């Protein structure tokens, strides 16, 4: 493996560069709803706007008592090591629960999110559904 270490470190740099659009920090749903021009800052320092209509639609799905726990934007990572079109959901288990709930992959009540068994992988068609429903609240990055 030592023979390929230079190549692998170059690959890591390339992946990091591809992910410059990913959020530097995330924000709580409740705070974003209160902002006059909601958005987040990417790793490369660019400001990414978030549509208020999307925030309101998401807020309608999630019970009010959880609005201060939801960190946005949702991050989805393309994971070639897991197979063709495989992606994982970044963030906390609660954020994973919400994404899977949006996709209709789980129908558990929100109160059960801690004990819910969550699928580890989602696939490209499901990512497409997420991006169609919430284009400014979902960022897609690349992992190994």
N, C-alpha and C positions, 0 to 999 in steps of 0.2 A: 504494500500500500504506500510505502514511503516513496516509491518510484513515481507515484501519481500525485503527490502532495502539492506540487506547484500548480498542476492542472485543477485540482479540487479547490484550492484557495482562490484561484481565478474564477472558478464557477461560483463560489460563495459570493465573491464581489459582484459578479454579473447578476445573481439573484437579488442581492441587496439593492443594486441599481434599478432593477426592474420593479422593485417594491417601494421606490421613492414616493409614489402617490399614496401609499398607505398612511393612516393617521399617525401623527406623532403622539397625540394623546386623544383619549375619548372623552365624551361629555355625557352627562346624565340626561335622559329624556326630559325630565321636568325642567331642567335648566334651559335646554334647547327650545322648549315650548315658550319659555319666557323671553327669549332673545328676539329683538326686532329683526335681525338678519342672521338666522342660525347658520352655523357651519363649523368646520374643524380645520386644523392646520395639518398639512401632510408632512412627512419626514423631510421633504426638500424645501419646506417653508411656504409652500403655496396654500392659499386659502381655498377651501372647497365649500361651496354653498350647499345648503340643505333646504329642500322645499318644505314650506310650512304645511302644505296640504298632506304631504307624506307623514310628517310628524303627527298631525292630528289623526290621520287614519291609523297609524300605529298606536297612538294613545287610546283610541276607541277599542282596540283589540285587547289591550293590556289593562287589567284593573288598576284604578287610581293609586292604590296603596303600593304598587310596584313601580310607579313612574320614577322614583328616586333610585331605583336599583338597576335600571336598564342603561347600559353604556352604549353609546352610538359613536360612529357608525358600526354596523355589524361587519365583521371581517370574515371572508371566506378565502381559504388557501387551496390553490390547485396543487395536488399532491401526486405527482407522476409515479412515485414509489409505491403507491397503493393501488395502482391499476389505471386503465384507460378511463378518462373523464372523472376520476375520483377527486373529491374536495373534502376538506374538513372545515368545521365552523370554529373560528377563533373566539377567544373570550371566555367568560365564566360559564359554568353549567347553566345558569339562569338565561344567559344570552343564547346559548345553544338550544335550550328548551323553547325559547320564543321563536327562533328561526324555524325549528321543526314544527312548532304549532302553526306558524304562518303557512308552511308547506302542507299542512294537514297530515303529517307523518305521525303526530301524536295528538290525542284529543283529551289528555288528562287536564283536570282543573289546575289553574295556576298554583293553588295551595300545595299541590303535590310535586312541584318541580324538583325539590331536593331528593326525593326518593324515586323519581322517574328513571327508568332505564332508557337511555338515549342511544340511537344509532350513531356510530362513529363517523360514517361516511355519507355524504350526499353526492349526487352526480350532476353532470353538466345540465341536463334538462331542468333539474330542480333549481340550479343556480340561475338559469334563464328565467324561471318563474319569479324568483326573488328579485332579480334585476328589473323585471317588468313591473312588479308591484311597487318596489321601493328603490328606484334607480339612484337616488342621492343618499340613501341610508345604507347601502351595501357596497363595500369595497372588496375587490378581488385581487389577491396577491398570489405569489408563487412560492412554493416550498419545495423541499426535496422529496 
